[in-house]
Amino acid sequence: MTQPPYDQMAAIRLGYGLSPRMTLPADPQAVAASVVGATRIGPRSITLERMRAWQLEGRDISMAAKAGDPGAQEAGKAQRKVKSQAYDQSIRARFARAVDDVAGFGERLVWFWADHFTVAGGSLRQSLMAAAFIEDAIRPHLSGRFGEMMLAAETHPGMLAYLDQINSVGPNSISARRNPRKPAGLNENLAREMIELHSLGVGAEYTQADIEQLAELLTGLTYNPRRTAIFRRENAEPGAETVLGETYGGRKGSLDDIRAVIADLAVHPATAAHIARKMAVHFVADDPPQALVDRLTGVFMDTGGDLGAMNLALAEAPELATHFRGKMRQPFEFLVAGMRSLGLTGPEVLALRSSIINGHLRQPLAVMGQPWAAPSGPDGWPEPSENWASPQGLAMRINWAMAVPSRLVKPLPDARGLLEACLGDTASEALVWAVPRAESQAEGVALVLASVDFNRR
């Protein structure tokens, strides 16, 4: 196969694939500029502001129930229904935005950075807060400074709850001294992940003492829906802490000290190398060329972590072509690329019945190994292709390709047209030969969507 046109290659490698209803950005500048569309917060998005309102309302309902209000139980059920519907809508919106993103790069970056700063769901409250985390901490910063995104992520209530930071209290803090009989535990989870996963990376030059000192510095970060402040000085460990040879704080804890340490971690050379390699692995190859990693590292260092510059450098990378189909699409990518290929629009995705969303999107995601908002740990989803090529996962992809397209679009597109629509000039000779010889349109569509050509990018 000859090198594909840039617009097709970028859509497949950096985005969610081609669509018969879209004109793709033609050059790296246009692809990078398209990211701005993914930074916008929708009018019905789940945000911390909405979460706070729900939590305060829930508190009032609980107080009314304790006071014997006969209407409190029904009010609680009604609120849970509203929140459940809002969460379901947020999942639809993620699919819809990915389907409608012309270049796809912006929504792919949302997925990448939300995975880098993993906050998993669980209970309805946790799942709602994880959804709010993406809207509050990730989307606004896709083309900004990495340090700004890192600060927003590390101090967001979703992250504080997920990594148990809200329970971390300095052993010599005012709160601990006031309540000597109440255990006041120092939790290292957030400090460890800030260094090992979010900035420097495992293997960088840091010590356990750095993690412990950072954990002490982070005490005071907390969340209470009744307050807008995210720092409570009474919980902060007094005195200065030293992290990576730099001293922060003093006699009294301060949010400014936390801002300062995050700002330093965000521009550390090890952070530049870690972020550069992680982007190269996600978008280019499981084992990316060192030359690409070095260039991205240089851009990060030269610009102080300007993610807009990183986006452009990635869009310009010749390795996108030289390592074409060097990655396997993760399950969410596969489903979105399938819907785009079939010509679905975002509004049509939003209008799908709940049975379709649950039975033909969420349930297949789980079988393919990527249950919605439920990675196994704070390191997020795995990258290597073998993690997504299990017999069960591949069987589900084939089943989806055979059974689901006819549930999403009627009539099914002509399989030869679909081949052109979703693979353009990148289809292999074997697939070009096989599709016209399929015994039915459904079989031809399944051949395309279940092919190696389609499942790799």
N, C-alpha and C positions, 0 to 999 in steps of 0.2 A: 504493500500500500504506500502510495506517495504521501508526502506530508499534507495533512488536511488544511483547508483555508483557516486563517486565524480565527475568524468569528465562530466557526464550528468547534474548533479545538478548545477555545476558551470557554465556550458554553458547556462543553462536556467535562473539561478538566476543573474549571473554577466554579462552574455553576451547577444547575440541575438538568442540563441537557437541552436539546433543541425542542421546538414546538412549531407546528404548522401555522400558528397564528401570530408568530413573533418575528420581527426583524431584529437580528442580533447586533450588538455593538461590534463595530468593525475593527477597532484597534485597541491597544492596551490602555490608552488614555480614557477612552469611552468606557471600557470595562471598569477601570478603577473609579471613574466619576460616578458610575451607576450605584455605588455603595450607599450614597446619600439616601436613596429611597428606603433602605432598610433601617435607617436611624430614626425614622418617624414613628411616634407612638400613636397607635390607633385610638379613636375616641372611646372604644369599649374595652381597651386593654386592661388587664389586671395589673395594677400598680400598687405601691406601698400606700399611697393615699387611699385607695379603695379598701385595701386590707385593714388599714387603721380604722376606717369608718365601720367596717363589718365587725371588727373586734370590739369597738366601743359599743356598738349596738348589741352585740352578743352579751357584753357585760351587763348592760341595762336589762336585757331579757332574763339573765340569770338572777339578778337582784330582785326582779319582779317575781320570779318563780319562788325564791326564798321567802318573799313577803306574802305568798299565797295568792298571787294574781292568777285567776282562772284562765286568762288568755295567754299566759306566758308560754305554755307548752306549744300551742298552735303557732305562736310567733316564732318560736325556735325552729319548728319544722319548716315554716315558710322561709326563714332566713337560710336554712341549710339547702333548701331547694334552689333558691336564688344563687347561692355560691356554687352549687353543683352545676347549674346551667352555665354560669359564667366560666367555670373551669373547662367544661366541655367546649364552649365557644372559643376559649383560648387555644385549645388543641386544633380545632378547625381552622382558626386564624393562622396558626403556624404553617399548616399545610397550604392554605390558600395563598399566603404571602409568598411561599416558596414557588408555588405554581405560577404566580403572576409576575415574579421578579424576572424581567426580560433577560438580563445577563445572568441572574442567579447568584452572582458573586456576593452580594450583600447578605442574602439569607444564608448562604454557606458560611460566611464569616460569623453570623449570629450563632450558628450551630457550633462552629469551631471554638469561639471564645466562651460560649456557655459551657462547653465541655472542658475547656481549660480551667475555668473557675467553676468547677462542678458544684451545684446545689441540687440534690435529689429531692423528689417528692416522697410521698408516703401516705399519711393521713390527708384528709381534704385540706386542712389548714396548712400542712407542710407543702402540699402540691400547689396550692394557691400562692404561697409565699415564694416557691421556686419559680412559678410563672412570673410573679412580680419582679423577681430578681433579674430576669432576662430583660424585661422592659425598662427597669430603672438603671441597672448597672452595666448592661452590655450594649444594647442598641445605641444609646446616645454617644458612645465612644468609639465606634467602629473605625473612624478615620481620625480620631484625636490622638492624644499622647497615651502611651501604654500606662504611664504612671497615674493618669486620671482614671482610666478604667480600673486599674488595680485598687486605687483608693475607694472608688465606688463599690467595687466587689467585696473587698475585705471588710468594709464597715456596714454593708447592707444587712438588715435584720435576718434575711434569708440565710446568709453565710454564717452569721453569728449563732443562729439556732442550729444549723446543720452541723457545725463543728463544735458545738457546745460551749462557745465563747461566752454566752449569756450567763453561764454558771461559773465562770472563772472569777475568783475573788482573791485579791492579794492577801497573803497570810498575815501581813502587818498593816493591812489597810484599816481605815476608820471603821468599816463595817465589821471586820473580823474582831477588832478590839471591843466594839460595842456588844458583840454577841459571842463571847468566848466559848460558850457551850455548843454553838452551832458550827458544824464543820465548814470551813472556808477553804475550798479546794482551788488550787492553781491548775488550770487546764492548758495543756500544751498543744492541743489539736490544731488550732488556727495558726499558731506560730510555726509549727512544723510544716504545715501545708503551704504557708506563705513562702517559706524558703525552698522546700524540696519540690513542690509542684508548681507554684505560681510565679516564682522568680528565678532563683539561681539554678535550681534543678538538682536532682540526686547526683552525687559525685562531685559537686562543687566544693570549694574550700571553705567549709563552715564546720562548727563543732556543736556538740550537744549543749555546751555552755551558751552558745549563741541562741539556740532555740529556747533555752530556759530563760535567758535574759529578755528575749523578745516576748515570751509569754508573760513575764512580769510587766513589761511595758504596755502590753495590750489589755491588762486588767483595767476595768473601767468601761470598756466597750460593752454596751448592753442595749436592750430594747424594751420599751414600755409604750404601748399604744396611746397611753394618756399623755405622753411627752414627746416632743419633736426631737429633743436632744438624744444623741446616741452614746453619750459619755457620762458616766456617773463617778465623780471623783471619790466618793466614799468607798468605792470598790477597788480603787487603784492602789497598787503597791507603791509606797513612798520611796523616794530616793532615785538616783540615776541608774540607768542600765546601759551596758556596753554590748553592742551588736556589731560583729565584724570589725571590731576595733574602733568603732565610733560610739561616743557617749551621748545618750539622749535623756532628757528629763532632768529633774532635780528633786527638791523636797516634796512638791505636789505634782500629782499626775495631771496630764493635759492631753486633749485631743491633738493639739499641735505637735506633741512629741510623736504621736502615732503617724501623723501626716509626714513628718520628717523622715522617719525610718522607712516608710513605704516609698517616699520619693527617692531615697538612696538605693533601696533594693531594686526599684524599677529601672534604673539606669546603670546598674552594675554590669561590667563586661560579661560575667557569667550568665546574667539574665538575657543579655543580647544574644549570646550563643544558644541558650536554651530555647528562647522564643523562635529564633531563626530556624533552628533544626526542626522544631515542632511544626512550624508552618510548612516547611519543605516536605516533611513526612506526610502531613495530612493532604496537601494539595498535589504533590508530585510523585513520590515513590516511598515505599516502606524503608528503603535504604537509599536516601537521596544523595546525589552527587555532592561531594564536599565543596566543590567550587560554588554551587548554588548556596549552600549553607553559609559559606564565607562571605558571599556578596550580601546576603540578607543581614548577616551579622554586622557588616560594615555600614549598611544603610541605617540599621537600628542605632548603632553607636554614633554615627555622624549626625543624626537628626534628633538625638535624645529620645528615641523611642516613638517617633512619629509613625503611627500606624497607617496613615494615608500614604506615606512614602513607601512603607512596606508593601501595601496593597499594589501600588504601581510597579514596584520592583518584581513582585511575583507575577503580575500580569504581563510583564515584559520578558520574563525568563525564557530563554531558548529551550530550557529543559522541559518545558511543558510539551514541546513537540518531540524532543529526543527520547523522552520517557513516556510517550503516549500510551495509554491503557496500562500504566504502571501501578494503578490502584484498583481495588475492587470497591464498587459502590456499597456503602453501608445501607442497611435496610431502609432508613428514612429516605435517603437519596434515591434508592431504587423505586420506592413507591411514588415519590414526587416526580421523578423522571418519567415514570410510566404514565402518570396523569397528564403531564405536559405533552408527551408524545401523542396521546389520544386526543389532544386538543381541548382539554378541560380548561375552564377559566376559574379564577379565584371565587367570584360570586357563585358559580356552580358548585364549587367545593363547599362553600359556606351553606349552601341550600341542601346538601345531601342529608338524607334521613339519618338519625342516630344509629339505626341498625346497620347502615352502610359504613358509617365512621367506625363503629365498634367492631363489626364483623369482618370488614374488608380492608381496614387500615390498622387500627390498634391491635387487634388480635393477630394478624399476620406479622406485625412488627415484633410482637413478643415471641412468636414461634421462630422468627428469623434471628432472634437473639438480642433484640434491642427494645425491650419493653419501655413504654413511654415514661420518660423522666425518672428512670430507675436503674442507673448504672450501679455496679456492685460496690463502688467505693469512691472516694474523693479524687481518684486519678482518672475518673471518667471512662469513656468507651475505649476499647483497644483499637489500635491502628492496623496491625498486620493483617494482610488479606486472609490468612488462614483462619483467623477468628470469625470471619464471615462466610466461610466456605464449608461449614459443617454439613453433613448429609441432610439433617433435618432442615437447616436453613435453606439449602439449595432446593430441596423438595418443595418447600413452601413457596419459593420464588416461581418455580415451574407451575405449581397449582394456581398461584395468583395470576400468572400470565395466561393460563388457560381459562380460568373461570370468572375472574373479576372484571376484565374490560367490558364485557357485554352488560354488566350491571351498572357500569358508569356512563357508557355512551351508547346511544341507539340512533341509527344503526352503527355497527362496527365499521371503522374505516377500512378501506381497501388495504390489504396487507402490503402490497407493493408501494402504495402511497405512504403507509406508516413507516416502511423501511427508509424511504427517502426523508420523511419528516423528522424522524428521531435520530438517524445516523448520518444523513447527508452523504458526503463523499468518503466517509470513514468506514463504511460497511466492508466486510471481508468478501472475497470472491465466493467463498463457500456459502455464505448467507445470501448473497445476491442470487446465487443459483438455486438455493433451496426454497426461498419464500414463494416464488411464482408457482412452484410445483406442489404447494400444500393442498390438501384435499378439501379444505374449507377456509373461509375467511378467518374463523376463530382459530384454526390451527396455524394459519399464516401469521396472525397477530401474536400468538403464543411463541412461535419460532423466533420472532423478532425480540420480544421482551424477555425471553428466557435465554437468549443467546449470550455467548461470551462477549461479543461486541458491545452489547447493551449493558451487561453487568460490570464491565470494567471501564474505567475512565482514564 
